[in-house]
């Protein structure tokens, strides 16, 4: 890889690093780690140090009695115990020397974080393609299926990320949600989205709008509608919040209109009926017009919205 690490890539995982702050002092490294990682049992931390799985910037393994060295870096591998396998195929739709486009299934996280490490699109693809320079250009929520773009060469990653950050990309999504005959489509949903008091979720407020979505109705069966969603801004959970604000929460949404109890590990029924359908843009490296489309479909059936029971 273009960046040098004191630890090699292991099973698709690039080592993480932890800064030991200059302004603090601890009797030893282990005391600092106990505070920094309060959710990891002390015995696990002792075992990792005993194995030499944490090293300094020169690659020297740290031990249980290693001193705390302020203003330095510690390198280590993230570990997730008993990670549940996500039993769905992650399909590669396109690949060249600059880009790789995947069609992500529901329930698969885009990148490592929290309880997810190996069962993420990034790590699966790094191992599948034997390319450890592969890096995400943007992200999709774990619950959302569809197009996910990666840069295949670190040299070009910045150019593609800027493209997404400046909204020079046209993205469309599809969703299944309740049908409302009282609404005239297409319509623009415009509102102010902000963090809610409830962890993780967002809400609309009466402040000046900071988000816009164009919503079209593709078809309906009298109970449910099949919608085309075009985000014109990029706020967190924007599509889910806007659909909920219109009285049409996306089917199987576990966060809107209300946060449901956490799903048990290994439960893969009732996927959120939201799909990243297409992405189009002018390639900042080659100048080509790029357009990609998901091969996945959503389920439109009369009883799909019973997740709120």
MIZALO-521721 format. One line per 10 residues: number of its first residue (from 1); their letters; for each residue x, y, z of C-alpha. Coordinates in nm, 3 decimals. Example, Ala and Ser with C-alpha at 12.3 -4.5 7.8 and 13.67 -1.06 7.14 Angstrom:
! MIZALO-521721
1) as) 1.230:-0.450:0.780  1.367:-0.106:0.714
! end
This chain:
! MIZALO-521721
1) xxxxxxxxxx) 0.000:0.000:0.000  0.106:0.359:-0.048  0.105:0.413:0.333  0.355:0.232:0.552  0.239:0.053:0.868  0.445:-0.115:1.143  0.203:-0.410:1.119  0.110:-0.592:0.795  -0.242:-0.621:0.660  -0.396:-0.924:0.834
11) xxxxxxxxxx) -0.694:-1.108:0.691  -0.794:-0.796:0.500  -0.765:-0.570:0.808  -0.540:-0.265:0.796  -0.398:-0.194:1.144  -0.556:0.084:1.349  -0.360:0.335:1.554  -0.415:0.496:1.892  -0.255:0.821:2.010  -0.105:0.833:2.358
21) xxxxxxxxxx) -0.173:1.197:2.459  0.106:1.433:2.549  -0.090:1.606:2.826  -0.149:1.291:3.030  0.070:1.051:3.228  -0.010:0.698:3.342  0.186:0.454:3.559  0.202:0.214:3.263  0.048:0.146:2.921  -0.195:-0.114:3.054
31) xxxxxxxxxx) -0.355:0.139:3.294  -0.416:0.373:3.002  -0.565:0.096:2.787  -0.809:-0.001:3.064  -0.950:0.352:3.058  -0.941:0.388:2.679  -1.121:0.059:2.613  -1.368:0.025:2.905  -1.584:-0.229:2.719  -1.299:-0.474:2.660
41) xxxxxxxxxx) -1.247:-0.712:2.954  -0.907:-0.663:3.123  -0.816:-1.028:3.060  -0.859:-0.973:2.685  -0.630:-0.670:2.694  -0.371:-0.868:2.893  -0.391:-1.150:2.638  -0.343:-0.915:2.344  -0.038:-0.756:2.505  0.101:-1.101:2.588
51) xxxxxxxxxx) 0.063:-1.200:2.219  0.249:-0.889:2.107  -0.053:-0.773:1.905  0.005:-0.406:1.995  0.321:-0.237:1.872  0.479:0.108:1.872  0.554:0.310:1.558  0.874:0.113:1.497  0.701:-0.226:1.527  0.828:-0.313:1.876
61) xxxxxxxxxx) 0.565:-0.521:2.062  0.419:-0.374:2.379  0.398:-0.587:2.693  0.193:-0.586:3.011  0.464:-0.388:3.193  0.542:-0.149:2.905  0.560:0.217:3.009  0.315:0.480:2.892  0.505:0.693:2.639  0.326:1.025:2.593
71) xxxxxxxxxx) 0.297:1.181:2.245  0.341:0.848:2.067  0.131:0.605:1.864  0.020:0.251:1.935  -0.073:0.023:1.645  -0.308:-0.274:1.675  -0.573:-0.481:1.494  -0.941:-0.431:1.565  -1.107:-0.752:1.677  -1.476:-0.841:1.696
81) xxxxxxxxxx) -1.559:-1.159:1.889  -1.825:-1.398:1.757  -1.911:-1.191:1.451  -2.229:-1.316:1.283  -2.202:-1.410:0.915  -2.421:-1.209:0.676  -2.544:-1.481:0.435  -2.585:-1.266:0.123  -2.370:-1.222:-0.186  -2.185:-0.896:-0.244
91) xxxxxxxxxx) -2.170:-0.865:-0.623  -1.900:-0.674:-0.810  -2.066:-0.492:-1.101  -1.765:-0.310:-1.246  -1.391:-0.269:-1.194  -1.105:-0.083:-1.363  -0.776:0.073:-1.253  -0.960:0.357:-1.078  -1.300:0.236:-0.960  -1.481:-0.070:-0.833
101) xxxxxxxxxx) -1.860:-0.075:-0.808  -2.036:-0.324:-0.579  -2.404:-0.408:-0.536  -2.439:-0.429:-0.157  -2.705:-0.650:0.002  -2.917:-0.542:0.297  -2.769:-0.609:0.644  -2.403:-0.577:0.531  -2.216:-0.278:0.676  -2.008:-0.071:0.434
111) xxxxxxxxxx) -1.695:-0.042:0.649  -1.571:-0.180:0.983  -1.720:-0.026:1.295  -1.879:-0.137:1.622  -1.983:-0.504:1.600  -1.885:-0.536:1.233  -1.540:-0.610:1.096  -1.502:-0.907:0.863  -1.872:-0.892:0.775  -1.839:-0.560:0.594
121) xxxxxxxxxx) -1.830:-0.475:0.225  -1.481:-0.326:0.244  -1.310:-0.624:0.408  -1.495:-0.881:0.198  -1.390:-0.705:-0.121  -1.028:-0.650:-0.016  -0.991:-1.023:0.037  -1.198:-1.124:-0.265  -1.002:-0.898:-0.502  -0.669:-0.926:-0.317
131) xxxxxxxxxx) -0.645:-0.548:-0.325  -0.570:-0.393:0.012  -0.557:-0.041:-0.134  -0.932:-0.063:-0.194  -1.104:0.221:-0.008  -1.462:0.351:0.007  -1.555:0.671:-0.175  -1.888:0.703:0.006  -2.103:0.490:0.237  -2.441:0.329:0.264
141) xxxxxxxxxx) -2.620:0.250:0.588  -2.603:-0.117:0.683  -2.980:-0.140:0.634  -2.972:0.005:0.281  -2.894:-0.209:-0.025  -2.752:-0.106:-0.360  -2.460:0.071:-0.524  -2.140:0.127:-0.330  -1.830:0.273:-0.499  -1.468:0.210:-0.402
151) xxxxxxxxxx) -1.140:0.353:-0.527  -0.898:0.082:-0.638  -0.587:0.304:-0.611  -0.514:0.531:-0.314  -0.359:0.787:-0.548  -0.702:0.879:-0.690  -0.918:0.847:-0.379  -0.918:1.219:-0.295  -1.047:1.323:-0.637  -1.345:1.087:-0.613
161) xxxxxxxxxx) -1.424:1.179:-0.253  -1.434:1.549:-0.342  -1.682:1.462:-0.618  -1.921:1.316:-0.362  -1.858:1.585:-0.101  -1.943:1.863:-0.349  -2.259:1.681:-0.461  -2.145:1.654:-0.824  -2.302:1.310:-0.835  -2.658:1.228:-0.935
171) xxxxxxxxxx) -2.796:0.949:-0.719  -3.135:0.784:-0.726  -3.292:0.553:-0.472  -3.606:0.342:-0.471  -3.828:0.274:-0.173  -4.145:0.086:-0.083  -4.369:0.278:0.156  -4.739:0.340:0.226  -4.934:0.492:-0.060  -5.104:0.827:0.005
181) xxxxxxxxxx) -5.365:0.915:-0.255  -5.391:1.268:-0.114  -5.040:1.359:-0.232  -4.963:1.475:-0.586  -4.641:1.338:-0.732  -4.375:1.423:-0.818  -4.312:1.649:-0.520  -4.021:1.811:-0.338  -3.986:1.749:0.035  -3.790:2.036:0.191
191) xxxxxxxxxx) -3.722:2.067:0.563  -3.464:2.129:0.832  -3.309:1.803:0.954  -3.121:1.794:1.282  -3.011:1.538:1.540  -3.291:1.422:1.765  -3.272:1.374:2.139  -3.286:1.001:2.076  -2.955:0.831:2.005  -2.872:0.776:1.637
201) xxxxxxxxxx) -3.188:0.924:1.484  -3.267:1.256:1.315  -3.575:1.476:1.316  -3.737:1.760:1.122  -3.774:2.102:1.283  -3.936:2.437:1.198  -3.601:2.600:1.117  -3.500:2.710:0.766  -3.474:2.411:0.531  -3.135:2.248:0.492
211) xxxxxxxxxx) -3.247:1.936:0.301  -3.437:1.865:-0.020  -3.556:1.541:-0.184  -3.748:1.493:-0.507  -4.001:1.209:-0.471  -4.182:1.042:-0.762  -4.438:0.764:-0.756  -4.347:0.477:-0.991  -4.655:0.265:-0.918  -4.880:0.151:-0.635
221) xxxxxxxxxx) -5.121:-0.125:-0.538  -5.358:0.089:-0.338  -5.182:0.010:-0.011  -4.813:0.048:-0.087  -4.628:0.270:-0.330  -4.304:0.216:-0.519  -4.115:0.547:-0.507  -3.816:0.701:-0.684  -3.616:0.923:-0.446  -3.361:1.180:-0.563
231) xxxxxxxxxx) -3.168:1.344:-0.277  -3.075:1.702:-0.367  -2.881:1.741:-0.042  -2.702:1.489:0.175  -2.817:1.495:0.535  -2.793:1.185:0.754  -3.100:0.961:0.713  -3.250:1.224:0.483  -3.461:0.989:0.271  -3.596:0.801:0.570
241) xxxxxxxxxx) -3.677:1.124:0.758  -3.845:1.287:0.458  -4.059:0.984:0.379  -4.159:0.957:0.743  -4.240:1.328:0.753  -4.485:1.278:0.468  -4.662:1.004:0.662  -4.501:0.734:0.446  -4.229:0.567:0.658  -4.024:0.327:0.446
251) xxxxxxxxxx) -4.131:-0.033:0.500  -3.936:-0.222:0.763  -3.766:0.094:0.895  -3.659:0.013:1.250  -3.579:0.378:1.333  -3.866:0.583:1.188  -4.126:0.674:1.299  -4.010:0.506:1.623  -3.697:0.322:1.729  -3.775:-0.048:1.755
261) xxxxxxxxxx) -3.589:-0.291:1.986  -3.251:-0.401:1.853  -3.273:-0.695:1.615  -3.131:-1.024:1.741  -2.800:-1.130:1.585  -2.860:-1.365:1.296  -3.204:-1.221:1.207  -3.210:-1.127:0.840  -3.581:-1.105:0.769  -3.770:-0.782:0.699
271) xxxxxxxxxx) -3.499:-0.579:0.521  -3.546:-0.204:0.498  -3.712:-0.140:0.162  -3.462:0.121:0.048  -3.230:0.067:-0.249  -2.949:0.284:-0.389  -3.056:0.236:-0.751  -2.818:0.445:-0.966  -2.517:0.676:-0.962  -2.405:0.904:-1.245
281) xxxxxxxxxx) -2.116:1.152:-1.265  -1.831:1.286:-1.477  -1.516:1.101:-1.377  -1.267:1.352:-1.226  -0.969:1.141:-1.335  -1.062:1.022:-1.685  -1.327:1.275:-1.785  -1.562:0.989:-1.880  -1.935:0.997:-1.818  -2.001:0.725:-1.563
291) xxxxxxxxxx) -2.335:0.562:-1.490  -2.399:0.254:-1.277  -2.723:0.082:-1.182  -2.807:-0.179:-0.917  -2.942:-0.518:-1.020  -3.130:-0.561:-0.693  -3.504:-0.523:-0.646  -3.738:-0.437:-0.361  -4.037:-0.633:-0.234  -4.379:-0.478:-0.287
301) xxxxxxxxx) -4.632:-0.677:-0.094  -4.936:-0.572:0.108  -4.817:-0.691:0.449  -4.455:-0.575:0.435  -4.513:-0.284:0.673  -4.605:-0.505:0.968  -4.261:-0.440:1.123  -4.426:-0.180:1.345  -4.619:-0.452:1.533
! end
